[in-house]
Amino acid sequence: MKSFNFKSATNSKDAAKLATGRATYLAGGMTLLPAMKLRLAAYSDLINIKKIKGLSGIKVSSKSIRIGSTTTHAEVAASKEVGKSIPSLSMLAEGIGDPQVRNRGTIGGSIANNDPAADYPSACLALNATIHTNKRKILSDKFFTGMFETELKKGELIETIEFEVPEKSAYAKFPNPASRYALVGVYVAKLKKEVRVAVTGAGSSVFRSKELESVLSKNFSASAIENVNITSKGLNSDIHASPEYRAHIIKVMARKAVSSC
Amino acid sequence: MANLVGARLERKEDKKFLTGKGRYTADINLPNQSYAYFVRSPHARAKITKVDHSKAMKAPGVIDVFTGDSVALDKIGGLICGWKIVSHDGKDMKCPPHPVLAKDSVNFVGDHVAVVVAETLEQAKNAAELVNVSYKVQKAVTKTEDATSFETIHEGIDNNLSFDFLLGDKGKTDEAFSKADKIVKLDIINNRLIPNAMEPRAAIGDYNTSSDELTLYTASQNPHLDRLIMSAFNAVHPEHKFRIVSPDVGGGFGSKINVYAEDVVVSYASKKIGRPVKWVAERSESFMSDNHGRDHVTHAQLALKNDGKIIGMKVDTIANLGAYSLVLAAVTPTYLYAPLILGIYDIPAACCTVKGVYTNTAPTDAYRGAGRPEATYVIERIVTKAAKEIGMDQAEFRKKNFITKFPHQQCLVHNIDSGDYNAHLDKALELADYKNFENRRSQSAKKGKLRGIGFSTYFEACGVAPSAVVMSIGAGVGLWESAEVRFNPTGNVSVFTGTHSHGQSHDTTFAQIVGDKLGVAIENIDIVHGDTDKGPFGMGTYGSRSLAVGGTAIVNACDKIIAKGKKVAAKMLEGKPEDIDFKAGEFILKNSNKKKTIGEIAFACYLPGTFGDVKSPLPEGVEPGLIETSFFDPSNFSFPSGSHICEVEVDEETGETKLVKYTVVDDFGTVINPMIVEGQVYGGVAQGVGQALYENAHYDESGQLTSASYMDYTMPRADNFPQITIDYTCTPATSNPIGAKGCGEAGTIAAPAAVMNAVIDAVGSDISMPATSEKVWNALKKNGSKKAAA
């Protein structure tokens, strides 16, 4: 790891001021620090945002759940309110990494990084989330723009993620045997106005499956998926799985998710 | 005193390891220490046109930079192949030069090119980025089967062929095949693995400019052998001024047998700069530069009579040596492999050819089991296939062909002294509830799972090894073992062993043996290893040899202690040595109540003054002190064997395989501590299951290692395993007085075949290792599974 300046901010404004030049925000550091240790990334300044009051915590209403960006996966997994209102979201948080990662890693960090195999981006897309930053509101449909890329501008800080409370939802993950990230993860949600299906792990970035959304909108049942043809075009190919296998697993995981709704 | 041998004693070493008090090489920091960082090749194959380290030399904190030119100038020798074998045409195997820092070419990704030594590790790393190596990149070959048809990668080694080895009688085997009613054929790949010891390799060179002594701390399985090689071949430092310390070592699995470039370079660099030089591998360096294991492509054939009797076997293997030939690179796929292809079956005629080939991949060498897992995989897969093809129950087929009379001279090499193969198979069949398997298969089917069962009835050759035998077939050293038993004047005992414990629990097991033998409480016995300055020259730990060979040296040294003690006791008790009995720590004069404890005798040996009426307890000609040394050279290998029965469930939709039931019955001969042995079997099975279902070292077409981290290299994890059932049968080894056969590698040797036979049974067609979900899914689709296709 190359040396850097370590600074702590106590509010979002200060954080934004500090974030100039080759600086970046540090929350849980579960991706950032390994990347720096491997010298895949180097920064002049790390701005610790864990001390900013109000960035952490969970607020629940009948229509939505708002989760502060520095809230850890363990906190989301343990939250009774989340468990009651969107149980699939607790389950997703519970399945991220290992206890060490869940105790340090944060929701804001996960979506800002937008790893193609991360779990949270699929929850954002499926639950029609709104990403509140220090500058604006961004709809999840616009937020995830590509592999490790988001709509966030330089110095923009995620403050809260607001999820719509669905009628029913479930997340089914088929883990990569080595990393245990999602080889394929499918998040299915029946919202008040629409059905959304988000897929992670399979493509270069999280995406919504139009094929699955279309059939499930008409008939929200596992049997409705039987005849859907999931295209393997554009899906990831690596030493763990071909695009064809990933396409097949999307279907299997979608069935599993719908069945457990 | 209760018997220690056979007791489930808790491990003496656990306290330090479980409380974080282990002291590994990386934990050692020396005054005035500097840090080394290696510049490694990013290319699989390239010519080096220039190494420019001028910028790096000027970087902050840099003390020196060494390159291939530096080591050549100082006449530091290259890395060696320690056991050279001969091709069937009588020609010696071909070994390319293997400099400790590459000079003219690099031959795999991770090849060591230069080293930067700096005040801090960060400074060394920063400066390493400034070392400018000019490469002329060439096309690389990584696949085993492509090597002989690829252009020559090492000058003078045509077809990239190091050796073409033949074992067995080809004429006799052809004759047997001509009489066969049926010939069973099988093509198999033994996938390349990365050893993944929990502790990455580490080395600290510490040259003392005053005394001219060089100390190397290194994570090694065999510090004396390292010193011998580094002084005799690498010309690092003369042996008598050279000390190697291998303190706590966190797993070796064969990958810490070799003298590596880093060991030589930090020693050399320390001499050059007159300061300690420390290097600790990062995990990605371990993936790239530790020796890899396995990587065979094999065609096997079995000749059968109609009644199921095997009458002949032919095996043709290509073994990938990687870029260079390491210490045991050549013997592993030849003498440690070919004789073992016969398994525990009475096969009258066989021959085995092995082509050793060079490629642009990390060098391969011994990895837990070394040759024997590969051999077991061949025989246990083809025997299962044969039983299925002739429609015979696979247990019955095995029993029909088992060796039943001992000693048994196999048609290739080994003379098996003892065993009872029916006994462990019968016990395993019962423990695994084999007779109700079909019920379980139906139960699984109801849940939508395909259940399969697989056997592996294995044997291996351990207790390496009779020196005359191994030296006659190319070993550079004999494989005896040493021990020194040192009674201290206060009655406690220090035992020096030439073996090395890096997870094998020698501190406990050897103390149990000595405790029983000498009647000394176990807490008063210390097992000392891992330091060339402390005990006598020893050969180290590999090949499941420590107990059978090293343990015997300890037993023999204890016998010498008792013999001397009897002479001293006789003088003190006023009797004759032949009238002294030794039992449970006491020397007793026959037909009397006169006795002395061994502690009293030890005290008297060191302080031979006046003891009551006895002026000096030492008889004439007996020297003071109570220290005895023994070197034991075994008369034969030892032959553990056993039966593994594995059951898996395959998810028809996803192709995912889950291990659901695993039963092991081993014959390890005499077992000293069953709890420790079970730990070895658990770990061994886990590594074998890893090979079968998860692990794979993968190089892409250009020679990049695409499985170079835990993000992509799949290790088996605890949640992949059911509780394993372990039991024993016992036929003691006759080649050592303990009766021990060896247990450290058994699990890894047997498990891959047991698991794969189960997967293939479930799926109904052949699959290569590792049986990943996608491979299984593809096979299921091909076999017409509707669920897999849906």
Interface residues (C-beta under 8 A of the other chain):
Chain A: M1 K2 S3 L38 R39 F174 P177 A178 S179 Y181 E226 D238 I239 H240 A241 S242 Y245 H248 I249 K251 V252
Chain B: E122 K125 N126 S284 E653 T654 Y694 N696 H698 T706 S707 Y710 M711 D712 Y713 T714 M715 T772 S773 E774 W777 N778 A790
